[in-house]
Amino acid sequence: MKRKTPRDIAVDDQLRAAGAEGAQWLAAAGWGPPVKVPLQNAARWQRETRDRMLAAQQDESCTWCDHLLHGGPQPVVVHAEHPTHLVCRACSVAARPHRPCLDCGKPADSKSPLDGREDVCMGTVAIYTRLRCAACFRANPLNGTFGSGAS
């Protein structure tokens, strides 16, 4: 087993802190504590979003908001409709009213997490999120929430 350098240990500590900060932010927004779900049991949208984000990081086509470059490690938000562009929490909140429904593509028109039409999955440091419009949510509230066959 490779011995960790002081730098490796510091980076691990910062990643853990950013993950804990993300979990606290989600809990404060009303999501409660994170629940561990094996990747193979995650909804298809969650797996596809994660795969596209990782591929963009691998080929270096990933972009991010400027706020992620300053202030040290912090949680990263990945919007399912644009997983190759990573944003900070503030930019994610600001984008909410303009984000599309991932089911039909129309404006989701969500003003707050309190409307209950946002699905969230948290990775180690990344928070994956998708919004749905009121009509798609009413038609099938659990669509894509859990399970490998869900969209």
Sequence and secondary structure as in RCSB ss.txt:
>XXXX:A:sequence
MKRKTPRDIAVDDQLRAAGAEGAQWLAAAGWGPPVKVPLQNAARWQRETRDRMLAAQQDESCTWCDHLLHGGPQP
VVVHAEHPTHLVCRACSVAARPHRPCLDCGKPADSKSPLDGREDVCMGTVAIYTRLRCAACFRANPLNGTFGSGA
S
>XXXX:A:secstr
     HHHHHHHHHHHHHHHHHHHHHHHTT  S     GGGS HHHHHHHHHHHHHHHTT  EE GGGGSSSS  
EEEETT TTEEE HHHHHHHGGG B TTT SB     GGGS EEEEE SSEEEEEE  HHHHHH TTTTTSSTT 
 
